[in-house]
Amino acid sequence: MPKFVEYQDGDVAVTSRKPLRGTLELITDDDDTVELLLDRENTEWLMGALCEFLVQGEGDDMPKISIGRR
């Protein structure tokens, strides 16, 4: 049975810069913690999926952020 987890505004713990790796803590419905392991490639895929989700919002649920590069 799948567990539902929630992000509760925690920071990413960077465990390595080269190669880039880290963890992000998520909380389950029964208050257990799950660590999401991150690397550069998987994090880029996750960011893409989250951005695709956000752009689906309408009205007050439209994204309030913009990302630009210099």
HTML snippet that shows the backbone in 3Dmol.js (N, CA, C, O; Angstrom):
<script src="https://3Dmol.org/build/3Dmol-min.js"></script>
<div id="view" style="width:600px;height:400px;position:relative"></div>
<script>
const pdb = `
ATOM      1  N   MET A   1       0.850  -1.185   0.000  1.00  0.00           N
ATOM      2  CA  MET A   1       0.000   0.000   0.000  1.00  0.00           C
ATOM      3  C   MET A   1       0.893   1.244   0.000  1.00  0.00           C
ATOM      4  O   MET A   1       1.831   1.330   0.793  1.00  0.00           O
ATOM      5  N   PRO A   2       0.612   2.199  -0.874  1.00  0.00           N
ATOM      6  CA  PRO A   2       1.456   3.393  -0.923  1.00  0.00           C
ATOM      7  C   PRO A   2       1.288   4.248   0.332  1.00  0.00           C
ATOM      8  O   PRO A   2       0.221   4.295   0.943  1.00  0.00           O
ATOM      9  N   LYS A   3       2.380   4.922   0.691  1.00  0.00           N
ATOM     10  CA  LYS A   3       2.327   5.883   1.798  1.00  0.00           C
ATOM     11  C   LYS A   3       2.195   7.278   1.207  1.00  0.00           C
ATOM     12  O   LYS A   3       2.828   7.598   0.200  1.00  0.00           O
ATOM     13  N   PHE A   4       1.386   8.087   1.825  1.00  0.00           N
ATOM     14  CA  PHE A   4       1.277   9.473   1.425  1.00  0.00           C
ATOM     15  C   PHE A   4       2.258  10.274   2.266  1.00  0.00           C
ATOM     16  O   PHE A   4       2.339  10.101   3.482  1.00  0.00           O
ATOM     17  N   VAL A   5       2.997  11.147   1.606  1.00  0.00           N
ATOM     18  CA  VAL A   5       3.977  11.971   2.301  1.00  0.00           C
ATOM     19  C   VAL A   5       3.714  13.432   1.983  1.00  0.00           C
ATOM     20  O   VAL A   5       3.094  13.770   0.975  1.00  0.00           O
ATOM     21  N   GLU A   6       4.201  14.285   2.867  1.00  0.00           N
ATOM     22  CA  GLU A   6       3.995  15.722   2.720  1.00  0.00           C
ATOM     23  C   GLU A   6       5.312  16.440   2.956  1.00  0.00           C
ATOM     24  O   GLU A   6       6.081  16.086   3.850  1.00  0.00           O
ATOM     25  N   TYR A   7       5.555  17.446   2.143  1.00  0.00           N
ATOM     26  CA  TYR A   7       6.710  18.318   2.346  1.00  0.00           C
ATOM     27  C   TYR A   7       6.300  19.381   3.352  1.00  0.00           C
ATOM     28  O   TYR A   7       5.262  20.021   3.187  1.00  0.00           O
ATOM     29  N   GLN A   8       7.108  19.576   4.398  1.00  0.00           N
ATOM     30  CA  GLN A   8       6.750  20.540   5.442  1.00  0.00           C
ATOM     31  C   GLN A   8       7.801  21.625   5.601  1.00  0.00           C
ATOM     32  O   GLN A   8       8.218  21.942   6.715  1.00  0.00           O
ATOM     33  N   ASP A   9       8.230  22.196   4.471  1.00  0.00           N
ATOM     34  CA  ASP A   9       9.098  23.375   4.459  1.00  0.00           C
ATOM     35  C   ASP A   9      10.487  23.125   5.031  1.00  0.00           C
ATOM     36  O   ASP A   9      11.089  24.030   5.608  1.00  0.00           O
ATOM     37  N   GLY A  10      11.001  21.918   4.879  1.00  0.00           N
ATOM     38  CA  GLY A  10      12.353  21.628   5.341  1.00  0.00           C
ATOM     39  C   GLY A  10      13.385  22.009   4.291  1.00  0.00           C
ATOM     40  O   GLY A  10      13.056  22.222   3.124  1.00  0.00           O
ATOM     41  N   ASP A  11      14.618  22.089   4.716  1.00  0.00           N
ATOM     42  CA  ASP A  11      15.713  22.404   3.810  1.00  0.00           C
ATOM     43  C   ASP A  11      16.279  21.129   3.199  1.00  0.00           C
ATOM     44  O   ASP A  11      16.165  20.046   3.772  1.00  0.00           O
ATOM     45  N   VAL A  12      16.882  21.273   2.042  1.00  0.00           N
ATOM     46  CA  VAL A  12      17.612  20.165   1.439  1.00  0.00           C
ATOM     47  C   VAL A  12      18.952  20.053   2.158  1.00  0.00           C
ATOM     48  O   VAL A  12      19.658  21.048   2.324  1.00  0.00           O
ATOM     49  N   ALA A  13      19.295  18.853   2.579  1.00  0.00           N
ATOM     50  CA  ALA A  13      20.605  18.606   3.185  1.00  0.00           C
ATOM     51  C   ALA A  13      21.540  18.162   2.064  1.00  0.00           C
ATOM     52  O   ALA A  13      21.380  17.074   1.511  1.00  0.00           O
ATOM     53  N   VAL A  14      22.509  18.999   1.733  1.00  0.00           N
ATOM     54  CA  VAL A  14      23.475  18.669   0.686  1.00  0.00           C
ATOM     55  C   VAL A  14      24.527  17.754   1.295  1.00  0.00           C
ATOM     56  O   VAL A  14      25.199  18.124   2.257  1.00  0.00           O
ATOM     57  N   THR A  15      24.665  16.563   0.731  1.00  0.00           N
ATOM     58  CA  THR A  15      25.632  15.595   1.248  1.00  0.00           C
ATOM     59  C   THR A  15      26.895  15.548   0.406  1.00  0.00           C
ATOM     60  O   THR A  15      27.925  15.052   0.863  1.00  0.00           O
ATOM     61  N   SER A  16      26.830  16.061  -0.823  1.00  0.00           N
ATOM     62  CA  SER A  16      27.992  16.090  -1.710  1.00  0.00           C
ATOM     63  C   SER A  16      27.771  17.173  -2.755  1.00  0.00           C
ATOM     64  O   SER A  16      26.657  17.348  -3.249  1.00  0.00           O
ATOM     65  N   ARG A  17      28.820  17.890  -3.088  1.00  0.00           N
ATOM     66  CA  ARG A  17      28.719  18.917  -4.129  1.00  0.00           C
ATOM     67  C   ARG A  17      29.222  18.417  -5.478  1.00  0.00           C
ATOM     68  O   ARG A  17      28.797  18.915  -6.520  1.00  0.00           O
ATOM     69  N   LYS A  18      30.114  17.448  -5.468  1.00  0.00           N
ATOM     70  CA  LYS A  18      30.631  16.888  -6.718  1.00  0.00           C
ATOM     71  C   LYS A  18      30.850  15.404  -6.526  1.00  0.00           C
ATOM     72  O   LYS A  18      31.899  15.018  -6.010  1.00  0.00           O
ATOM     73  N   PRO A  19      29.916  14.553  -6.915  1.00  0.00           N
ATOM     74  CA  PRO A  19      28.667  14.867  -7.613  1.00  0.00           C
ATOM     75  C   PRO A  19      27.637  15.460  -6.653  1.00  0.00           C
ATOM     76  O   PRO A  19      27.673  15.203  -5.450  1.00  0.00           O
ATOM     77  N   LEU A  20      26.723  16.252  -7.200  1.00  0.00           N
ATOM     78  CA  LEU A  20      25.703  16.905  -6.385  1.00  0.00           C
ATOM     79  C   LEU A  20      24.701  15.873  -5.890  1.00  0.00           C
ATOM     80  O   LEU A  20      24.035  15.202  -6.678  1.00  0.00           O
ATOM     81  N   ARG A  21      24.609  15.759  -4.573  1.00  0.00           N
ATOM     82  CA  ARG A  21      23.675  14.816  -3.941  1.00  0.00           C
ATOM     83  C   ARG A  21      23.153  15.426  -2.647  1.00  0.00           C
ATOM     84  O   ARG A  21      23.801  16.271  -2.030  1.00  0.00           O
ATOM     85  N   GLY A  22      21.970  14.979  -2.254  1.00  0.00           N
ATOM     86  CA  GLY A  22      21.401  15.463  -1.003  1.00  0.00           C
ATOM     87  C   GLY A  22      20.153  14.690  -0.632  1.00  0.00           C
ATOM     88  O   GLY A  22      19.791  13.710  -1.284  1.00  0.00           O
ATOM     89  N   THR A  23      19.502  15.144   0.426  1.00  0.00           N
ATOM     90  CA  THR A  23      18.260  14.530   0.887  1.00  0.00           C
ATOM     91  C   THR A  23      17.252  15.617   1.244  1.00  0.00           C
ATOM     92  O   THR A  23      17.615  16.735   1.608  1.00  0.00           O
ATOM     93  N   LEU A  24      15.988  15.259   1.129  1.00  0.00           N
ATOM     94  CA  LEU A  24      14.890  16.137   1.502  1.00  0.00           C
ATOM     95  C   LEU A  24      13.952  15.323   2.376  1.00  0.00           C
ATOM     96  O   LEU A  24      13.512  14.242   1.986  1.00  0.00           O
ATOM     97  N   GLU A  25      13.648  15.840   3.553  1.00  0.00           N
ATOM     98  CA  GLU A  25      12.796  15.108   4.492  1.00  0.00           C
ATOM     99  C   GLU A  25      11.324  15.349   4.195  1.00  0.00           C
ATOM    100  O   GLU A  25      10.883  16.488   4.038  1.00  0.00           O
ATOM    101  N   LEU A  26      10.569  14.252   4.121  1.00  0.00           N
ATOM    102  CA  LEU A  26       9.123  14.285   3.938  1.00  0.00           C
ATOM    103  C   LEU A  26       8.476  13.594   5.131  1.00  0.00           C
ATOM    104  O   LEU A  26       9.100  12.741   5.763  1.00  0.00           O
ATOM    105  N   ILE A  27       7.234  13.952   5.447  1.00  0.00           N
ATOM    106  CA  ILE A  27       6.529  13.417   6.611  1.00  0.00           C
ATOM    107  C   ILE A  27       5.319  12.610   6.137  1.00  0.00           C
ATOM    108  O   ILE A  27       4.560  13.051   5.273  1.00  0.00           O
ATOM    109  N   THR A  28       5.152  11.411   6.724  1.00  0.00           N
ATOM    110  CA  THR A  28       4.012  10.559   6.373  1.00  0.00           C
ATOM    111  C   THR A  28       2.792  10.943   7.200  1.00  0.00           C
ATOM    112  O   THR A  28       2.882  11.738   8.136  1.00  0.00           O
ATOM    113  N   ASP A  29       1.644  10.362   6.836  1.00  0.00           N
ATOM    114  CA  ASP A  29       0.396  10.619   7.568  1.00  0.00           C
ATOM    115  C   ASP A  29       0.492  10.244   9.041  1.00  0.00           C
ATOM    116  O   ASP A  29      -0.160  10.859   9.885  1.00  0.00           O
ATOM    117  N   ASP A  30       1.311   9.226   9.355  1.00  0.00           N
ATOM    118  CA  ASP A  30       1.457   8.820  10.755  1.00  0.00           C
ATOM    119  C   ASP A  30       2.718   9.407  11.395  1.00  0.00           C
ATOM    120  O   ASP A  30       3.265   8.838  12.340  1.00  0.00           O
ATOM    121  N   ASP A  31       3.172  10.544  10.872  1.00  0.00           N
ATOM    122  CA  ASP A  31       4.284  11.338  11.409  1.00  0.00           C
ATOM    123  C   ASP A  31       5.640  10.642  11.382  1.00  0.00           C
ATOM    124  O   ASP A  31       6.539  11.022  12.132  1.00  0.00           O
ATOM    125  N   ASP A  32       5.804   9.636  10.535  1.00  0.00           N
ATOM    126  CA  ASP A  32       7.131   9.079  10.294  1.00  0.00           C
ATOM    127  C   ASP A  32       7.836   9.962   9.272  1.00  0.00           C
ATOM    128  O   ASP A  32       7.187  10.710   8.541  1.00  0.00           O
ATOM    129  N   THR A  33       9.145   9.878   9.220  1.00  0.00           N
ATOM    130  CA  THR A  33       9.891  10.648   8.234  1.00  0.00           C
ATOM    131  C   THR A  33      10.401   9.730   7.132  1.00  0.00           C
ATOM    132  O   THR A  33      10.741   8.570   7.363  1.00  0.00           O
ATOM    133  N   VAL A  34      10.443  10.285   5.937  1.00  0.00           N
ATOM    134  CA  VAL A  34      10.981   9.606   4.763  1.00  0.00           C
ATOM    135  C   VAL A  34      11.990  10.560   4.154  1.00  0.00           C
ATOM    136  O   VAL A  34      11.698  11.742   3.976  1.00  0.00           O
ATOM    137  N   GLU A  35      13.175  10.058   3.832  1.00  0.00           N
ATOM    138  CA  GLU A  35      14.171  10.893   3.176  1.00  0.00           C
ATOM    139  C   GLU A  35      14.144  10.631   1.682  1.00  0.00           C
ATOM    140  O   GLU A  35      14.329   9.498   1.237  1.00  0.00           O
ATOM    141  N   LEU A  36      13.912  11.681   0.912  1.00  0.00           N
ATOM    142  CA  LEU A  36      13.961  11.604  -0.537  1.00  0.00           C
ATOM    143  C   LEU A  36      15.406  11.856  -0.951  1.00  0.00           C
ATOM    144  O   LEU A  36      15.951  12.929  -0.692  1.00  0.00           O
ATOM    145  N   LEU A  37      16.024  10.871  -1.593  1.00  0.00           N
ATOM    146  CA  LEU A  37      17.402  11.024  -2.042  1.00  0.00           C
ATOM    147  C   LEU A  37      17.410  11.816  -3.339  1.00  0.00           C
ATOM    148  O   LEU A  37      16.632  11.540  -4.252  1.00  0.00           O
ATOM    149  N   LEU A  38      18.292  12.796  -3.411  1.00  0.00           N
ATOM    150  CA  LEU A  38      18.356  13.680  -4.568  1.00  0.00           C
ATOM    151  C   LEU A  38      19.723  13.605  -5.232  1.00  0.00           C
ATOM    152  O   LEU A  38      20.748  13.500  -4.559  1.00  0.00           O
ATOM    153  N   ASP A  39      19.726  13.661  -6.549  1.00  0.00           N
ATOM    154  CA  ASP A  39      20.944  13.933  -7.305  1.00  0.00           C
ATOM    155  C   ASP A  39      20.558  14.954  -8.374  1.00  0.00           C
ATOM    156  O   ASP A  39      19.377  15.264  -8.531  1.00  0.00           O
ATOM    157  N   ARG A  40      21.517  15.470  -9.093  1.00  0.00           N
ATOM    158  CA  ARG A  40      21.226  16.547 -10.041  1.00  0.00           C
ATOM    159  C   ARG A  40      20.197  16.126 -11.087  1.00  0.00           C
ATOM    160  O   ARG A  40      19.223  16.840 -11.325  1.00  0.00           O
ATOM    161  N   GLU A  41      20.409  14.976 -11.705  1.00  0.00           N
ATOM    162  CA  GLU A  41      19.523  14.548 -12.786  1.00  0.00           C
ATOM    163  C   GLU A  41      18.087  14.322 -12.300  1.00  0.00           C
ATOM    164  O   GLU A  41      17.144  14.824 -12.912  1.00  0.00           O
ATOM    165  N   ASN A  42      17.914  13.580 -11.218  1.00  0.00           N
ATOM    166  CA  ASN A  42      16.565  13.318 -10.703  1.00  0.00           C
ATOM    167  C   ASN A  42      15.892  14.586 -10.198  1.00  0.00           C
ATOM    168  O   ASN A  42      14.676  14.733 -10.318  1.00  0.00           O
ATOM    169  N   THR A  43      16.671  15.499  -9.636  1.00  0.00           N
ATOM    170  CA  THR A  43      16.100  16.755  -9.152  1.00  0.00           C
ATOM    171  C   THR A  43      15.617  17.609 -10.313  1.00  0.00           C
ATOM    172  O   THR A  43      14.578  18.262 -10.212  1.00  0.00           O
ATOM    173  N   GLU A  44      16.363  17.611 -11.421  1.00  0.00           N
ATOM    174  CA  GLU A  44      15.908  18.342 -12.606  1.00  0.00           C
ATOM    175  C   GLU A  44      14.596  17.757 -13.122  1.00  0.00           C
ATOM    176  O   GLU A  44      13.701  18.509 -13.505  1.00  0.00           O
ATOM    177  N   TRP A  45      14.465  16.428 -13.140  1.00  0.00           N
ATOM    178  CA  TRP A  45      13.214  15.798 -13.575  1.00  0.00           C
ATOM    179  C   TRP A  45      12.074  16.168 -12.632  1.00  0.00           C
ATOM    180  O   TRP A  45      10.967  16.466 -13.079  1.00  0.00           O
ATOM    181  N   LEU A  46      12.344  16.150 -11.327  1.00  0.00           N
ATOM    182  CA  LEU A  46      11.321  16.501 -10.342  1.00  0.00           C
ATOM    183  C   LEU A  46      10.896  17.959 -10.502  1.00  0.00           C
ATOM    184  O   LEU A  46       9.705  18.269 -10.455  1.00  0.00           O
ATOM    185  N   MET A  47      11.868  18.856 -10.690  1.00  0.00           N
ATOM    186  CA  MET A  47      11.540  20.276 -10.889  1.00  0.00           C
ATOM    187  C   MET A  47      10.656  20.459 -12.122  1.00  0.00           C
ATOM    188  O   MET A  47       9.702  21.237 -12.098  1.00  0.00           O
ATOM    189  N   GLY A  48      10.973  19.745 -13.188  1.00  0.00           N
ATOM    190  CA  GLY A  48      10.163  19.829 -14.399  1.00  0.00           C
ATOM    191  C   GLY A  48       8.728  19.377 -14.146  1.00  0.00           C
ATOM    192  O   GLY A  48       7.779  20.030 -14.580  1.00  0.00           O
ATOM    193  N   ALA A  49       8.575  18.257 -13.441  1.00  0.00           N
ATOM    194  CA  ALA A  49       7.238  17.739 -13.139  1.00  0.00           C
ATOM    195  C   ALA A  49       6.467  18.709 -12.249  1.00  0.00           C
ATOM    196  O   ALA A  49       5.274  18.925 -12.458  1.00  0.00           O
ATOM    197  N   LEU A  50       7.141  19.298 -11.255  1.00  0.00           N
ATOM    198  CA  LEU A  50       6.473  20.251 -10.364  1.00  0.00           C
ATOM    199  C   LEU A  50       6.066  21.512 -11.121  1.00  0.00           C
ATOM    200  O   LEU A  50       4.988  22.055 -10.878  1.00  0.00           O
ATOM    201  N   CYS A  51       6.913  21.982 -12.032  1.00  0.00           N
ATOM    202  CA  CYS A  51       6.568  23.165 -12.836  1.00  0.00           C
ATOM    203  C   CYS A  51       5.376  22.871 -13.739  1.00  0.00           C
ATOM    204  O   CYS A  51       4.482  23.706 -13.879  1.00  0.00           O
ATOM    205  N   GLU A  52       5.356  21.683 -14.356  1.00  0.00           N
ATOM    206  CA  GLU A  52       4.214  21.305 -15.190  1.00  0.00           C
ATOM    207  C   GLU A  52       2.928  21.279 -14.364  1.00  0.00           C
ATOM    208  O   GLU A  52       1.870  21.675 -14.853  1.00  0.00           O
ATOM    209  N   PHE A  53       3.013  20.818 -13.123  1.00  0.00           N
ATOM    210  CA  PHE A  53       1.850  20.815 -12.240  1.00  0.00           C
ATOM    211  C   PHE A  53       1.407  22.249 -11.939  1.00  0.00           C
ATOM    212  O   PHE A  53       0.220  22.562 -12.030  1.00  0.00           O
ATOM    213  N   LEU A  54       2.351  23.118 -11.581  1.00  0.00           N
ATOM    214  CA  LEU A  54       2.006  24.488 -11.197  1.00  0.00           C
ATOM    215  C   LEU A  54       1.341  25.272 -12.318  1.00  0.00           C
ATOM    216  O   LEU A  54       0.416  26.043 -12.063  1.00  0.00           O
ATOM    217  N   VAL A  55       1.794  25.090 -13.554  1.00  0.00           N
ATOM    218  CA  VAL A  55       1.221  25.877 -14.643  1.00  0.00           C
ATOM    219  C   VAL A  55      -0.219  25.483 -14.949  1.00  0.00           C
ATOM    220  O   VAL A  55      -0.879  26.154 -15.742  1.00  0.00           O
ATOM    221  N   GLN A  56      -0.719  24.422 -14.345  1.00  0.00           N
ATOM    222  CA  GLN A  56      -2.112  24.018 -14.534  1.00  0.00           C
ATOM    223  C   GLN A  56      -3.066  24.855 -13.677  1.00  0.00           C
ATOM    224  O   GLN A  56      -4.279  24.821 -13.886  1.00  0.00           O
ATOM    225  N   GLY A  57      -2.523  25.605 -12.715  1.00  0.00           N
ATOM    226  CA  GLY A  57      -3.368  26.395 -11.824  1.00  0.00           C
ATOM    227  C   GLY A  57      -4.082  27.521 -12.553  1.00  0.00           C
ATOM    228  O   GLY A  57      -3.561  28.078 -13.519  1.00  0.00           O
ATOM    229  N   GLU A  58      -5.271  27.848 -12.086  1.00  0.00           N
ATOM    230  CA  GLU A  58      -6.064  28.933 -12.652  1.00  0.00           C
ATOM    231  C   GLU A  58      -6.507  29.870 -11.543  1.00  0.00           C
ATOM    232  O   GLU A  58      -6.616  29.466 -10.385  1.00  0.00           O
ATOM    233  N   GLY A  59      -6.762  31.116 -11.896  1.00  0.00           N
ATOM    234  CA  GLY A  59      -7.234  32.097 -10.927  1.00  0.00           C
ATOM    235  C   GLY A  59      -6.252  32.266  -9.779  1.00  0.00           C
ATOM    236  O   GLY A  59      -5.066  32.509 -10.002  1.00  0.00           O
ATOM    237  N   ASP A  60      -6.746  32.138  -8.548  1.00  0.00           N
ATOM    238  CA  ASP A  60      -5.889  32.299  -7.371  1.00  0.00           C
ATOM    239  C   ASP A  60      -4.856  31.186  -7.243  1.00  0.00           C
ATOM    240  O   ASP A  60      -3.898  31.321  -6.482  1.00  0.00           O
ATOM    241  N   ASP A  61      -5.033  30.095  -7.972  1.00  0.00           N
ATOM    242  CA  ASP A  61      -4.077  28.990  -7.921  1.00  0.00           C
ATOM    243  C   ASP A  61      -3.009  29.071  -9.008  1.00  0.00           C
ATOM    244  O   ASP A  61      -2.252  28.121  -9.205  1.00  0.00           O
ATOM    245  N   MET A  62      -2.945  30.197  -9.713  1.00  0.00           N
ATOM    246  CA  MET A  62      -1.866  30.372 -10.687  1.00  0.00           C
ATOM    247  C   MET A  62      -0.549  30.537  -9.933  1.00  0.00           C
ATOM    248  O   MET A  62      -0.538  31.070  -8.824  1.00  0.00           O
ATOM    249  N   PRO A  63       0.559  30.086 -10.519  1.00  0.00           N
ATOM    250  CA  PRO A  63       1.855  30.220  -9.844  1.00  0.00           C
ATOM    251  C   PRO A  63       2.177  31.676  -9.535  1.00  0.00           C
ATOM    252  O   PRO A  63       1.874  32.575 -10.319  1.00  0.00           O
ATOM    253  N   LYS A  64       2.792  31.887  -8.387  1.00  0.00           N
ATOM    254  CA  LYS A  64       3.165  33.233  -7.956  1.00  0.00           C
ATOM    255  C   LYS A  64       4.661  33.473  -8.103  1.00  0.00           C
ATOM    256  O   LYS A  64       5.176  34.491  -7.640  1.00  0.00           O
ATOM    257  N   ILE A  65       5.361  32.543  -8.743  1.00  0.00           N
ATOM    258  CA  ILE A  65       6.801  32.674  -8.906  1.00  0.00           C
ATOM    259  C   ILE A  65       7.138  32.792 -10.379  1.00  0.00           C
ATOM    260  O   ILE A  65       6.388  32.342 -11.245  1.00  0.00           O
ATOM    261  N   SER A  66       8.273  33.402 -10.646  1.00  0.00           N
ATOM    262  CA  SER A  66       8.812  33.396 -12.001  1.00  0.00           C
ATOM    263  C   SER A  66      10.291  33.090 -11.883  1.00  0.00           C
ATOM    264  O   SER A  66      10.960  33.529 -10.948  1.00  0.00           O
ATOM    265  N   ILE A  67      10.782  32.346 -12.824  1.00  0.00           N
ATOM    266  CA  ILE A  67      12.182  31.950 -12.802  1.00  0.00           C
ATOM    267  C   ILE A  67      12.835  32.490 -14.058  1.00  0.00           C
ATOM    268  O   ILE A  67      12.364  32.252 -15.170  1.00  0.00           O
ATOM    269  N   GLY A  68      13.914  33.212 -13.874  1.00  0.00           N
ATOM    270  CA  GLY A  68      14.651  33.746 -15.009  1.00  0.00           C
ATOM    271  C   GLY A  68      16.133  33.484 -14.845  1.00  0.00           C
ATOM    272  O   GLY A  68      16.613  33.213 -13.744  1.00  0.00           O
ATOM    273  N   ARG A  69      16.839  33.566 -15.931  1.00  0.00           N
ATOM    274  CA  ARG A  69      18.297  33.390 -15.905  1.00  0.00           C
ATOM    275  C   ARG A  69      18.940  34.667 -16.374  1.00  0.00           C
ATOM    276  O   ARG A  69      18.390  35.387 -17.208  1.00  0.00           O
ATOM    277  N   ARG A  70      20.101  34.945 -15.838  1.00  0.00           N
ATOM    278  CA  ARG A  70      20.868  36.123 -16.270  1.00  0.00           C
ATOM    279  C   ARG A  70      21.856  35.742 -17.319  1.00  0.00           C
ATOM    280  O   ARG A  70      22.596  36.594 -17.810  1.00  0.00           O
TER     281      ARG A  70
END
`;
const viewer = $3Dmol.createViewer("view");
viewer.addModel(pdb, "pdb");
viewer.setStyle({}, {cartoon: {color: "spectrum"}});
viewer.zoomTo();
viewer.render();
</script>
